[in-house]
Amino acid sequence: MSFAQVDSSHSTSIQTDTIPKYVRLAYLPTFSIRLPDSSWFSRSQVSNKKPTLLLYFSPDCGHCMLETEEMISKMNCLKNIQIVMVTSREFEDMINFFNHYKLDRFKNIKIGRDGQRTISSFYNIKFTPFSALYSKQGKLLKAYEKGIDWPELLTLLNK
C-alpha cells in the first residue's frame, strides 16, 4: 500500500468524523430536559402526530430573543407543530426567559434545561440560536445553524 493510498483513506475517515451526528443520523435524539415546573420532558414524550421544531437557545443571546419574538409572532402558523426549546444555561436564567416571553400561554411549546448538554453535543452547536425541524416520524427536514429562515420553514411545514 502506498503512502498516497493510506493518506487518502485517512482523510475519508476524518471527513466522516467531522460530519455532525444530527446530519449523519438524521433523527430526533434522545434527551431529557427539566421544565419550568421542575418536571421532566423527554424524547419519548414528543408527539408523533405533529412535526417538531427543536430550538436551542441561550437566555441572554440577542439573536435568540429576536428568534423567539419572531416565533411568537408566527404562532398562528406554528400551532400545529410541537416546539421544544432547550438551553444548557442555569435553570433560573431559563425561568426568567420563559416568564419574560410568557411562553406558558402556548400549549405547543415545551421549554427546559438540558443540564447534561445532550442536545448541544448531539448537534455540535457552535452558535445560538440553533434549530432543527423534524417530520412527524422524527426525521430531520432542515437544520438552521444560525437562525431560522422562516419563509422556508413555513413552506416545509405546508408540504
DSSP file (Angstrom, degrees, kcal/mol; ACC not computed):
  #  RESIDUE AA STRUCTURE BP1 BP2  ACC     N-H-->O    O-->H-N    N-H-->O    O-->H-N    TCO  KAPPA ALPHA  PHI   PSI    X-CA   Y-CA   Z-CA
    1    1 A M              0   0    0      0, 0.0     2,-0.1     0, 0.0     0, 0.0   0.000 360.0 360.0 360.0 129.1    0.0    0.0    0.0
    2    2 A S     >  -     0   0    0      1,-0.1     4,-1.9     4,-0.0     3,-0.2  -0.367 360.0-111.6 -81.4 163.9    1.5    3.3   -1.0
    3    3 A F  H  > S+     0   0    0      1,-0.2     4,-2.9     2,-0.2     5,-0.2   0.868 117.5  57.9 -61.2 -37.5    1.5    6.4    1.3
    4    4 A A  H  > S+     0   0    0      1,-0.2     4,-2.3     2,-0.2    -1,-0.2   0.884 105.7  49.4 -62.6 -38.6   -1.0    8.1   -1.0
    5    5 A Q  H  > S+     0   0    0      2,-0.2     4,-2.1    -3,-0.2    -1,-0.2   0.920 112.6  46.9 -67.5 -42.3   -3.5    5.3   -0.5
    6    6 A V  H  X S+     0   0    0     -4,-1.9     4,-2.2     1,-0.2    -2,-0.2   0.931 113.4  49.0 -62.7 -45.3   -3.1    5.4    3.3
    7    7 A D  H  X S+     0   0    0     -4,-2.9     4,-2.3     1,-0.2    -1,-0.2   0.896 109.5  52.8 -62.5 -40.5   -3.4    9.2    3.3
    8    8 A S  H  X S+     0   0    0     -4,-2.3     4,-1.5     1,-0.2    -1,-0.2   0.920 111.2  44.7 -62.9 -45.6   -6.5    9.0    1.1
    9    9 A S  H  X S+     0   0    0     -4,-2.1     4,-1.8     1,-0.2    -1,-0.2   0.862 111.5  54.9 -68.7 -33.6   -8.3    6.6    3.4
   10   10 A H  H  X S+     0   0    0     -4,-2.2     4,-1.8     1,-0.2    -2,-0.2   0.920 107.1  49.1 -64.2 -43.7   -7.3    8.6    6.4
   11   11 A S  H  X S+     0   0    0     -4,-2.3     4,-2.3     1,-0.2    -1,-0.2   0.831 106.8  57.3 -67.8 -29.8   -8.8   11.8    5.0
   12   12 A T  H  X S+     0   0    0     -4,-1.5     4,-2.1     2,-0.2    -1,-0.2   0.923 107.3  47.2 -64.2 -43.4  -12.0   10.0    4.3
   13   13 A S  H  X S+     0   0    0     -4,-1.8     4,-2.3     1,-0.2    -2,-0.2   0.861 110.6  52.7 -67.9 -32.9  -12.4    8.9    7.9
   14   14 A I  H  X S+     0   0    0     -4,-1.8     4,-1.5     2,-0.2    -1,-0.2   0.927 108.0  51.0 -65.4 -43.4  -11.6   12.5    9.0
   15   15 A Q  H  X S+     0   0    0     -4,-2.3     4,-0.6     1,-0.2     3,-0.3   0.915 111.6  47.2 -60.1 -43.3  -14.3   13.8    6.7
   16   16 A T  H >< S+     0   0    0     -4,-2.1     3,-1.0     1,-0.2    -1,-0.2   0.910 110.3  52.7 -63.9 -42.5  -16.9   11.3    8.1
   17   17 A D  H 3< S+     0   0    0     -4,-2.3    -1,-0.2     1,-0.2    -2,-0.2   0.755 104.9  55.7 -66.4 -24.7  -15.9   12.2   11.7
   18   18 A T  H 3< S+     0   0    0     -4,-1.5    -1,-0.2    -3,-0.3    -2,-0.2   0.596  82.4  98.6 -86.5 -10.0  -16.4   15.9   11.1
   19   19 A I  S << S-     0   0    0     -3,-1.0     5,-0.1    -4,-0.6    -3,-0.0  -0.674  85.4-114.4 -76.4 122.2  -20.0   15.5    9.9
   20   20 A P    >>  -     0   0    0      0, 0.0     4,-2.0     0, 0.0     3,-1.2  -0.173  19.2-116.4 -57.8 150.4  -22.2   16.3   13.0
   21   21 A K  H 3>>S+     0   0    0    101,-0.4     4,-3.4   100,-0.3     5,-0.6   0.875 113.1  60.5 -53.5 -41.6  -24.3   13.4   14.4
   22   22 A Y  H 3>5S+     0   0    0    100,-1.0     4,-1.1     1,-0.2    -1,-0.3   0.796 108.6  44.1 -63.9 -26.4  -27.5   15.1   13.5
   23   23 A V  H <45S+     0   0    0     -3,-1.2    -1,-0.2     2,-0.2    -2,-0.2   0.895 117.5  43.8 -80.7 -43.4  -26.6   15.1    9.8
   24   24 A R  H  <5S+     0   0    0     -4,-2.0    -2,-0.2     1,-0.2    -3,-0.2   0.893 127.4  29.4 -67.9 -40.1  -25.3   11.5    9.8
   25   25 A L  H  <5S-     0   0    0     -4,-3.4    -3,-0.2    -5,-0.2    -2,-0.2   0.781  83.0-162.9 -96.3 -29.9  -28.2   10.1   11.9
   26   26 A A     << +     0   0    0     -4,-1.1   114,-1.9    -5,-0.6     2,-0.3   0.769  48.3 109.0  53.9  36.3  -31.0   12.5   10.9
   27   27 A Y  B    S-A  139   0A   0    112,-0.2   112,-0.2   107,-0.1    -1,-0.2  -0.941  80.6 -91.7-134.2 160.8  -33.4   11.7   13.7
   28   28 A L        -     0   0    0    110,-1.4     3,-0.1    -2,-0.3   111,-0.0  -0.583  53.8-127.6 -70.0 123.2  -34.5   13.5   16.8
   29   29 A P        -     0   0    0      0, 0.0     2,-0.3     0, 0.0    -1,-0.1  -0.191  20.4 -94.7 -75.3 164.4  -32.1   12.5   19.6
   30   30 A T        +     0   0    0     13,-0.1     2,-0.3    12,-0.1    12,-0.0  -0.595  59.7 154.3 -71.4 134.8  -32.8   11.1   23.0
   31   31 A F        -     0   0    0     -2,-0.3    12,-1.7    -3,-0.1     2,-0.3  -0.971  34.3-153.1-155.2 166.6  -32.9   13.9   25.6
   32   32 A S  E     -B   42   0B   0     -2,-0.3     2,-0.4    10,-0.2    84,-0.3  -0.918  17.9-174.8-147.7 121.0  -34.4   14.8   28.9
   33   33 A I  E     -B   41   0B   0      8,-3.0     8,-2.4    -2,-0.3     2,-0.6  -0.898  25.6-123.9-120.1 147.8  -35.0   18.5   29.9
   34   34 A R  E     -BC  40 113B   0     79,-2.4    79,-2.2    -2,-0.4     6,-0.2  -0.806  30.8-145.1 -91.3 119.4  -36.1   20.0   33.1
   35   35 A L    >   -     0   0    0      4,-2.8     3,-2.5    -2,-0.6    77,-0.2  -0.270  30.0 -96.1 -80.3 166.5  -39.2   22.1   32.6
   36   36 A P  T 3  S+     0   0    0      0, 0.0    -1,-0.1     0, 0.0    76,-0.1   0.788 126.5  54.5 -55.1 -29.4  -40.0   25.4   34.5
   37   37 A D  T 3  S-     0   0    0      2,-0.1     3,-0.1     1,-0.0    -2,-0.0   0.315 120.7-110.5 -87.6  11.2  -42.2   23.5   37.0
   38   38 A S  S <  S+     0   0    0     -3,-2.5     2,-0.1     1,-0.3    -1,-0.0   0.452  80.6 124.4  73.1   4.3  -39.2   21.2   37.7
   39   39 A S        -     0   0    0     -5,-0.1    -4,-2.8     1,-0.1     2,-0.4  -0.318  61.0-111.8 -79.6 176.3  -40.9   18.2   36.0
   40   40 A W  E     -B   34   0B   0     -6,-0.2     2,-0.4    -3,-0.1    -6,-0.2  -0.869  22.0-166.0-116.7 146.8  -39.1   16.4   33.1
   41   41 A F  E     -B   33   0B   0     -8,-2.4    -8,-3.0    -2,-0.4     2,-0.2  -0.999  17.5-179.0-129.4 130.1  -39.8   16.2   29.4
   42   42 A S  E >   -B   32   0B   0     -2,-0.4     3,-2.0   -10,-0.2     4,-0.3  -0.757  44.5 -96.4-128.0 172.4  -38.0   13.6   27.3
   43   43 A R  G >  S+     0   0    0    -12,-1.7     3,-1.6     1,-0.3   -11,-0.1   0.834 118.6  64.2 -54.6 -36.4  -37.8   12.4   23.7
   44   44 A S  G 3  S+     0   0    0    -13,-0.3    -1,-0.3     1,-0.3   -14,-0.0   0.689  99.0  54.9 -65.8 -16.6  -40.4    9.7   24.5
   45   45 A Q  G <  S+     0   0    0     -3,-2.0     2,-0.3     2,-0.1    -1,-0.3   0.469  79.1 113.5 -94.9  -3.2  -43.0   12.3   25.1
   46   46 A V  S <  S-     0   0    0     -3,-1.6     2,-0.1    -4,-0.3     6,-0.1  -0.530  75.4-112.8 -70.8 131.1  -42.6   14.1   21.8
   47   47 A S        -     0   0    0     -2,-0.3     3,-0.4     1,-0.1    35,-0.1  -0.380  17.9-159.6 -66.3 137.3  -45.7   13.7   19.7
   48   48 A N  S    S+     0   0    0      1,-0.2    -1,-0.1    -2,-0.1    -2,-0.0   0.181  87.8  69.8 -98.6  16.0  -45.5   11.5   16.6
   49   49 A K  S    S+     0   0    0      1,-0.1    -1,-0.2     2,-0.1    87,-0.1   0.448 100.9  42.8-106.5  -4.5  -48.7   13.2   15.3
   50   50 A K  S    S-     0   0    0     -3,-0.4    31,-0.2    86,-0.2    -1,-0.1  -0.973  87.4-103.1-138.9 151.2  -47.0   16.6   14.7
   51   51 A P        -     0   0    0      0, 0.0    31,-2.8     0, 0.0     2,-0.4  -0.346  40.1-136.2 -63.7 158.6  -43.8   17.9   13.3
   52   52 A T  E     -dE  82 134B   0     82,-1.8    82,-3.1    29,-0.2     2,-0.6  -0.977  13.4-161.1-125.5 133.0  -41.3   19.1   15.9
   53   53 A L  E     -dE  83 133B   0     29,-3.0    31,-2.9    -2,-0.4     2,-0.6  -0.960  10.0-162.3-109.6 115.3  -39.1   22.2   16.0
   54   54 A L  E     -dE  84 132B   0     78,-2.9    78,-2.3    -2,-0.6     2,-0.5  -0.875   8.4-171.9 -96.8 124.9  -36.2   21.9   18.4
   55   55 A L  E     -dE  85 131B   0     29,-3.0    31,-2.7    -2,-0.6     2,-0.5  -0.956   8.2-161.9-123.9 113.7  -34.8   25.3   19.2
   56   56 A Y  E     +dE  86 130B   0     74,-3.5    74,-2.2    -2,-0.5     2,-0.3  -0.830  26.4 163.6 -95.0 127.6  -31.6   25.5   21.2
   57   57 A F        -     0   0    0     29,-2.7    31,-0.4    -2,-0.5    32,-0.3  -0.863  39.2-131.3-139.7 168.0  -31.1   29.0   22.7
   58   58 A S    >   -     0   0    0     -2,-0.3     3,-2.2    29,-0.1     6,-0.2  -0.998  24.2-135.2-121.4 128.4  -29.2   31.0   25.3
   59   59 A P  T 3  S+     0   0    0      0, 0.0    -1,-0.1     0, 0.0    28,-0.0   0.730 104.5  44.1 -58.5 -23.7  -31.4   33.2   27.5
   60   60 A D  T 3  S+     0   0    0      4,-0.0     2,-0.6    -3,-0.0     3,-0.1   0.272  85.3 114.4-104.6  12.3  -29.1   36.2   27.2
   61   61 A C    <>  -     0   0    0     -3,-2.2     4,-2.1     1,-0.2     5,-0.2  -0.732  56.7-151.7 -86.6 121.1  -28.5   35.9   23.4
   62   62 A G  H  > S+     0   0    0     -2,-0.6     4,-2.2     1,-0.2     5,-0.2   0.883  97.8  50.9 -59.0 -41.2  -29.9   38.8   21.5
   63   63 A H  H  > S+     0   0    0      1,-0.2     4,-2.5     2,-0.2    -1,-0.2   0.857 108.6  52.7 -65.8 -34.4  -30.4   36.7   18.3
   64   64 A C  H  > S+     0   0    0      2,-0.2     4,-2.4     1,-0.2    -2,-0.2   0.880 108.0  51.1 -67.5 -37.6  -32.3   34.1   20.4
   65   65 A M  H  X S+     0   0    0     -4,-2.1     4,-2.4     2,-0.2    -2,-0.2   0.929 112.0  46.3 -64.1 -45.2  -34.5   36.8   21.8
   66   66 A L  H  X S+     0   0    0     -4,-2.2     4,-2.6     2,-0.2    -2,-0.2   0.905 111.6  51.8 -63.4 -41.5  -35.3   38.0   18.3
   67   67 A E  H  X S+     0   0    0     -4,-2.5     4,-2.6     1,-0.2    -1,-0.2   0.905 110.4  48.9 -61.0 -41.9  -35.9   34.5   17.1
   68   68 A T  H  X S+     0   0    0     -4,-2.4     4,-2.6     2,-0.2    -2,-0.2   0.908 111.1  49.3 -65.6 -42.4  -38.3   33.9   20.0
   69   69 A E  H  X S+     0   0    0     -4,-2.4     4,-2.1     2,-0.2    -2,-0.2   0.907 112.5  48.3 -62.5 -41.7  -40.2   37.1   19.2
   70   70 A E  H  X S+     0   0    0     -4,-2.6     4,-0.9     2,-0.2    -2,-0.2   0.914 111.3  50.3 -64.0 -43.3  -40.4   36.1   15.6
   71   71 A M  H >< S+     0   0    0     -4,-2.6     3,-0.9     1,-0.2    -2,-0.2   0.930 110.0  49.9 -61.0 -46.1  -41.6   32.7   16.5
   72   72 A I  H >< S+     0   0    0     -4,-2.6     3,-1.5     1,-0.3    -1,-0.2   0.893 106.9  55.2 -60.2 -40.1  -44.3   34.2   18.8
   73   73 A S  H 3< S+     0   0    0     -4,-2.1    -1,-0.3     1,-0.3     3,-0.2   0.719 111.7  45.1 -66.9 -18.7  -45.5   36.5   16.0
   74   74 A K  T XX S+     0   0    0     -3,-0.9     3,-1.4    -4,-0.9     4,-1.1   0.185  74.7 117.1-107.4  15.1  -46.0   33.4   13.8
   75   75 A M  H <>  +     0   0    0     -3,-1.5     4,-0.8     1,-0.3    -1,-0.2   0.791  68.7  63.1 -59.6 -29.0  -47.8   31.2   16.3
   76   76 A N  H 34 S+     0   0    0     -3,-0.2     3,-0.3     1,-0.2    -1,-0.3   0.875 110.1  40.6 -61.2 -34.6  -50.9   31.1   14.2
   77   77 A C  H <4 S+     0   0    0     -3,-1.4     3,-0.2     1,-0.2    -1,-0.2   0.646 119.4  46.8 -83.5 -16.6  -48.9   29.3   11.5
   78   78 A L  H >< S+     0   0    0     -4,-1.1     3,-1.8    -7,-0.2    -2,-0.2   0.350  76.8 103.0-107.3   4.1  -47.0   27.2   14.1
   79   79 A K  T 3< S+     0   0    0     -4,-0.8    -1,-0.2    -3,-0.3    -2,-0.1   0.710  78.4  56.7 -65.6 -18.8  -49.9   26.0   16.2
   80   80 A N  T 3  S+     0   0    0     -3,-0.2     2,-0.3    -4,-0.1    -1,-0.3   0.191  98.1  72.7 -99.7  17.7  -49.8   22.5   14.6
   81   81 A I  S <  S-     0   0    0     -3,-1.8     2,-0.5   -31,-0.2   -29,-0.2  -0.911  79.8-121.1-124.1 158.2  -46.2   21.8   15.5
   82   82 A Q  E     -d   52   0B   0    -31,-2.8   -29,-3.0    -2,-0.3     2,-0.5  -0.850  25.4-157.6 -96.3 130.8  -44.6   20.9   18.7
   83   83 A I  E     -df  53 109B   0     25,-3.2    27,-2.9    -2,-0.5     2,-0.6  -0.940   7.1-169.8-113.0 125.7  -41.8   23.3   19.7
   84   84 A V  E     -df  54 110B   0    -31,-2.9   -29,-3.0    -2,-0.5     2,-0.5  -0.948   5.6-165.8-117.3 110.6  -39.1   22.2   22.1
   85   85 A M  E     -df  55 111B   0     25,-3.5    27,-2.3    -2,-0.6     2,-0.4  -0.841  11.7-174.8 -99.2 130.4  -36.9   25.0   23.4
   86   86 A V  E     +df  56 112B   0    -31,-2.7   -29,-2.7    -2,-0.5     2,-0.3  -0.969  12.1 172.3-132.1 139.0  -33.7   23.9   25.1
   87   87 A T  E     - f   0 113B   0     25,-1.8    27,-3.2    -2,-0.4   -29,-0.1  -0.968  25.8-155.4-136.6 155.7  -30.9   25.7   26.9
   88   88 A S        +     0   0    0    -31,-0.4     3,-0.1    -2,-0.3    25,-0.1   0.368  66.2 107.9-105.1  -0.3  -27.9   24.4   28.9
   89   89 A R  S    S-     0   0    0    -32,-0.3    -2,-0.1     1,-0.2     5,-0.1  -0.074  86.8 -56.4 -69.5 176.5  -27.7   27.7   30.9
   90   90 A E     >  -     0   0    0      1,-0.1     4,-1.9     3,-0.1     3,-0.3  -0.182  47.2-121.3 -58.0 146.4  -28.7   28.0   34.5
   91   91 A F  H  > S+     0   0    0      1,-0.2     4,-2.4     2,-0.2     5,-0.2   0.891 112.7  53.7 -55.7 -44.5  -32.2   26.9   35.4
   92   92 A E  H  > S+     0   0    0      1,-0.2     4,-2.4     2,-0.2    -1,-0.2   0.870 106.1  52.8 -62.4 -37.7  -33.1   30.3   36.8
   93   93 A D  H  > S+     0   0    0     -3,-0.3     4,-1.9     2,-0.2    -1,-0.2   0.900 109.6  49.1 -63.8 -40.3  -32.0   32.0   33.6
   94   94 A M  H  X S+     0   0    0     -4,-1.9     4,-2.8     2,-0.2    -2,-0.2   0.910 110.1  51.5 -64.7 -42.3  -34.3   29.7   31.6
   95   95 A I  H  X S+     0   0    0     -4,-2.4     4,-2.8     1,-0.2     5,-0.2   0.918 108.9  50.4 -60.6 -44.4  -37.2   30.5   34.0
   96   96 A N  H  X S+     0   0    0     -4,-2.4     4,-2.6     2,-0.2    -1,-0.2   0.897 111.9  47.3 -62.1 -40.4  -36.6   34.2   33.6
   97   97 A F  H  X S+     0   0    0     -4,-1.9     4,-2.1     2,-0.2    -2,-0.2   0.935 112.0  50.7 -63.4 -48.2  -36.7   33.8   29.8
   98   98 A F  H  <>S+     0   0    0     -4,-2.8     5,-2.0     1,-0.2     4,-0.4   0.912 115.1  42.8 -54.9 -47.7  -39.8   31.7   30.0
   99   99 A N  H ><5S+     0   0    0     -4,-2.8     3,-0.8     3,-0.2    -1,-0.2   0.896 109.6  56.4 -69.5 -41.5  -41.6   34.3   32.2
  100  100 A H  H 3<5S+     0   0    0     -4,-2.6    -2,-0.2     1,-0.3    -1,-0.2   0.910 116.3  36.0 -58.0 -44.1  -40.4   37.3   30.1
  101  101 A Y  T 3<5S-     0   0    0     -4,-2.1    -1,-0.3    -5,-0.1    -2,-0.2   0.412 103.5-131.0 -91.5   2.1  -41.9   35.9   26.9
  102  102 A K  T X 5 +     0   0    0     -3,-0.8     3,-1.5    -4,-0.4    -3,-0.2   0.916  41.7 168.6  50.1  49.6  -44.9   34.4   28.7
  103  103 A L  G > < +     0   0    0     -5,-2.0     3,-1.7     1,-0.3     6,-0.2   0.637  59.3  79.9 -72.0 -13.3  -44.3   31.1   27.0
  104  104 A D  G 3  S+     0   0    0     -6,-0.3    -1,-0.3     1,-0.3    -2,-0.1   0.670  79.6  70.4 -66.3 -14.5  -46.8   29.3   29.2
  105  105 A R  G <  S+     0   0    0     -3,-1.5     2,-0.7     1,-0.1    -1,-0.3   0.596  86.9  74.6 -77.4  -9.8  -49.6   30.7   27.1
  106  106 A F    X   -     0   0    0     -3,-1.7     3,-1.4     1,-0.1    -1,-0.1  -0.904  62.8-167.3-108.8 110.8  -48.6   28.4   24.2
  107  107 A K  T 3  S+     0   0    0     -2,-0.7    -1,-0.1     1,-0.3    -2,-0.0   0.707  86.0  60.2 -69.1 -20.2  -49.6   24.8   24.8
  108  108 A N  T 3  S+     0   0    0    -26,-0.1   -25,-3.2     2,-0.0     2,-0.5   0.380  89.4  87.9 -91.5   5.8  -47.4   23.6   21.9
  109  109 A I  E <   - f   0  83B   0     -3,-1.4     2,-0.4    -6,-0.2   -25,-0.2  -0.909  49.9-176.7-108.6 129.9  -44.1   24.9   23.5
  110  110 A K  E     - f   0  84B   0    -27,-2.9   -25,-3.5    -2,-0.5     2,-0.4  -0.987   9.7-174.4-115.1 132.1  -42.0   22.9   25.9
  111  111 A I  E     + f   0  85B   0     -2,-0.4     2,-0.3   -27,-0.2   -25,-0.2  -0.992  15.6 144.9-129.5 136.5  -39.0   24.8   27.3
  112  112 A G  E     - f   0  86B   0    -27,-2.3   -25,-1.8    -2,-0.4     2,-0.5  -0.980  44.5 -96.3-162.3 172.7  -36.4   23.3   29.5
  113  113 A R  E     -Cf  34  87B   0    -79,-2.2   -79,-2.4    -2,-0.3     2,-0.9  -0.841  18.9-155.5-102.4 131.9  -32.8   23.0   30.7
  114  114 A D    >   +     0   0    0    -27,-3.2     3,-1.4    -2,-0.5     6,-0.1  -0.787  17.8 174.4-104.0  84.4  -30.5   20.3   29.4
  115  115 A G  T 3  S+     0   0    0     -2,-0.9    -1,-0.2     1,-0.3   -82,-0.1   0.741  78.2  54.4 -65.5 -24.2  -28.1   20.0   32.3
  116  116 A Q  T 3  S-     0   0    0    -84,-0.3    -1,-0.3    -3,-0.1   -28,-0.1   0.525 103.7-130.9 -86.2  -6.6  -26.3   17.1   30.7
  117  117 A R    <>  +     0   0    0     -3,-1.4     4,-1.7   -30,-0.1     5,-0.2   0.819  57.1 146.4  58.9  33.6  -25.7   19.1   27.4
  118  118 A T  H  >  +     0   0    0      2,-0.2     4,-2.5   -86,-0.2     5,-0.2   0.919  69.5  46.1 -62.9 -45.1  -27.1   16.1   25.4
  119  119 A I  H  > S+     0   0    0      2,-0.2     4,-2.4     1,-0.2     5,-0.2   0.948 111.9  48.1 -67.0 -50.7  -28.6   18.4   22.8
  120  120 A S  H  >>S+     0   0    0      1,-0.2     5,-1.7     2,-0.2     4,-0.6   0.848 115.1  47.6 -62.3 -32.3  -25.6   20.7   22.3
  121  121 A S  H  <5S+     0   0    0     -4,-1.7     3,-0.5     3,-0.2  -100,-0.3   0.931 110.8  49.6 -72.0 -46.8  -23.3   17.7   22.0
  122  122 A F  H  <5S+     0   0    0     -4,-2.5  -100,-1.0     1,-0.2  -101,-0.4   0.899 120.7  36.1 -59.3 -42.1  -25.6   15.8   19.5
  123  123 A Y  H  <5S-     0   0    0     -4,-2.4    -1,-0.2    -5,-0.2    -2,-0.2   0.510 100.1-133.5 -90.8  -5.5  -25.9   18.9   17.3
  124  124 A N  T  <5 -     0   0    0     -4,-0.6     2,-0.2    -3,-0.5    -3,-0.2   0.943  33.1-157.2  50.8  51.8  -22.3   20.1   17.9
  125  125 A I      < +     0   0    0     -5,-1.7    -1,-0.2    -6,-0.2     3,-0.1  -0.408  31.5 165.4 -71.1 128.2  -23.8   23.6   18.4
  126  126 A K        +     0   0    0      1,-0.3     2,-0.3    -2,-0.2    -1,-0.2   0.655  66.3  29.7-109.5 -28.1  -21.4   26.5   17.9
  127  127 A F  S    S-     0   0    0     18,-0.2    -1,-0.3     2,-0.0     0, 0.0  -0.953  83.3 -99.5-134.4 151.0  -23.9   29.4   17.7
  128  128 A T  S    S+     0   0    0     -2,-0.3   -65,-0.2     1,-0.1   -64,-0.2  -0.932  92.8  44.8-116.1 147.4  -27.3   30.2   19.1
  129  129 A P  S    S+     0   0    0      0, 0.0    18,-0.7     0, 0.0     2,-0.4   0.538  71.2 170.9 -78.6 151.7  -30.0   30.1   18.2
  130  130 A F  E     -E   56   0B   0    -74,-2.2   -74,-3.5    16,-0.2     2,-0.3  -0.988   7.6-176.8-123.1 135.4  -29.8   26.7   16.6
  131  131 A S  E     -EG  55 144B   0     13,-2.4    13,-3.7    -2,-0.4     2,-0.4  -0.973  14.2-169.2-135.6 150.0  -32.9   25.0   15.3
  132  132 A A  E     -EG  54 143B   0    -78,-2.3   -78,-2.9    -2,-0.3     2,-0.5  -0.990  11.9-151.1-138.6 129.8  -33.8   21.7   13.7
  133  133 A L  E     -EG  53 142B   0      9,-3.3     8,-3.4    -2,-0.4     9,-1.4  -0.868  16.2-169.8-104.0 130.6  -37.2   20.8   12.1
  134  134 A Y  E     -EG  52 140B   0    -82,-3.1   -82,-1.8    -2,-0.5     6,-0.2  -0.896  19.3-120.7-121.4 148.5  -38.4   17.2   12.2
  135  135 A S    >   -     0   0    0      4,-2.7     3,-1.9    -2,-0.3   -83,-0.2  -0.172  43.1 -92.4 -72.0 174.3  -41.2   15.4   10.5
  136  136 A K  T 3  S+     0   0    0      1,-0.3   -86,-0.2   -85,-0.1    -1,-0.1   0.824 129.7  56.6 -56.8 -32.0  -44.0   13.6   12.4
  137  137 A Q  T 3  S-     0   0    0      2,-0.1    -1,-0.3   -88,-0.1   -89,-0.1   0.439 122.2-107.5 -82.6   0.0  -41.9   10.5   12.0
  138  138 A G  S <  S+     0   0    0     -3,-1.9  -110,-1.4     1,-0.3     2,-0.4   0.671  71.5 142.7  83.5  17.0  -38.9   12.2   13.7
  139  139 A K  B     -A   27   0A   0   -112,-0.2    -4,-2.7     1,-0.1    -1,-0.3  -0.749  57.9-105.9 -93.5 138.5  -36.8   12.6   10.6
  140  140 A L  E     +G  134   0B   0   -114,-1.9    -6,-0.2    -2,-0.4     3,-0.1  -0.416  38.5 172.0 -63.7 126.4  -34.7   15.7   10.1
  141  141 A L  E     -     0   0B   0     -8,-3.4     2,-0.3     1,-0.4    -7,-0.2   0.785  66.8 -15.9 -98.6 -42.9  -36.2   18.0    7.5
  142  142 A K  E     -G  133   0B   0     -9,-1.4    -9,-3.3     2,-0.0     2,-0.4  -0.951  52.7-150.0-164.6 140.4  -33.9   21.0    8.0
  143  143 A A  E     -G  132   0B   0     -2,-0.3     2,-0.6   -11,-0.2   -11,-0.3  -0.932   7.4-157.4-114.1 142.4  -31.4   22.4   10.4
  144  144 A Y  E >   -G  131   0B   0    -13,-3.7   -13,-2.4    -2,-0.4     3,-0.6  -0.932  10.2-179.3-120.6 104.8  -30.7   26.1   10.9
  145  145 A E  T 3  S+     0   0    0     -2,-0.6   -18,-0.2     1,-0.2   -19,-0.2   0.662  82.7  27.8 -81.4 -16.1  -27.3   26.7   12.4
  146  146 A K  T 3  S-     0   0    0      1,-0.5    -1,-0.2   -15,-0.1   -16,-0.2  -0.109 130.2 -45.7-137.8  40.1  -27.6   30.5   12.6
  147  147 A G  S <  S-     0   0    0    -18,-0.7    -1,-0.5    -3,-0.6     2,-0.2  -0.027  72.7 -71.1 107.8 147.9  -31.3   31.3   12.9
  148  148 A I        -     0   0    0     -4,-0.1     2,-1.1    -3,-0.1    -4,-0.0  -0.478  26.4-140.5 -76.6 137.0  -34.4   30.1   11.2
  149  149 A D     >  -     0   0    0     -2,-0.2     4,-2.7     1,-0.2     3,-0.3  -0.828  25.5-165.9 -89.2  93.1  -35.3   31.0    7.6
  150  150 A W  H  > S+     0   0    0     -2,-1.1     4,-2.8     1,-0.2     5,-0.3   0.868  79.8  51.9 -59.3 -44.7  -39.0   31.5    8.4
  151  151 A P  H  > S+     0   0    0      0, 0.0     4,-1.8     0, 0.0    -1,-0.2   0.924 114.2  45.4 -58.4 -40.9  -40.3   31.5    4.9
  152  152 A E  H  > S+     0   0    0     -3,-0.3     4,-2.6     2,-0.2    -2,-0.2   0.932 112.8  49.8 -66.1 -45.5  -38.5   28.2    4.2
  153  153 A L  H  X S+     0   0    0     -4,-2.7     4,-2.1     1,-0.2    -1,-0.2   0.926 111.1  48.8 -60.0 -45.4  -39.6   26.6    7.4
  154  154 A L  H  X S+     0   0    0     -4,-2.8     4,-1.2     1,-0.2    -1,-0.2   0.861 110.6  51.6 -64.3 -35.0  -43.3   27.6    6.8
  155  155 A T  H  < S+     0   0    0     -4,-1.8     3,-0.4    -5,-0.3     4,-0.3   0.921 108.8  50.7 -65.3 -44.1  -43.0   26.2    3.3
  156  156 A L  H >< S+     0   0    0     -4,-2.6     3,-1.0     1,-0.2    -2,-0.2   0.882 109.0  52.0 -60.5 -38.6  -41.6   22.9    4.7
  157  157 A L  H 3< S+     0   0    0     -4,-2.1    -1,-0.2     1,-0.2    -2,-0.2   0.782 107.1  53.1 -69.5 -26.5  -44.5   22.7    7.2
  158  158 A N  T 3<        0   0    0     -4,-1.2    -1,-0.2    -3,-0.4    -2,-0.2   0.413 360.0 360.0 -91.4   2.8  -47.1   23.1    4.5
  159  159 A K    <         0   0    0     -3,-1.0    -1,-0.2    -4,-0.3    -2,-0.1   0.477 360.0 360.0 -78.2 360.0  -45.8   20.3    2.2
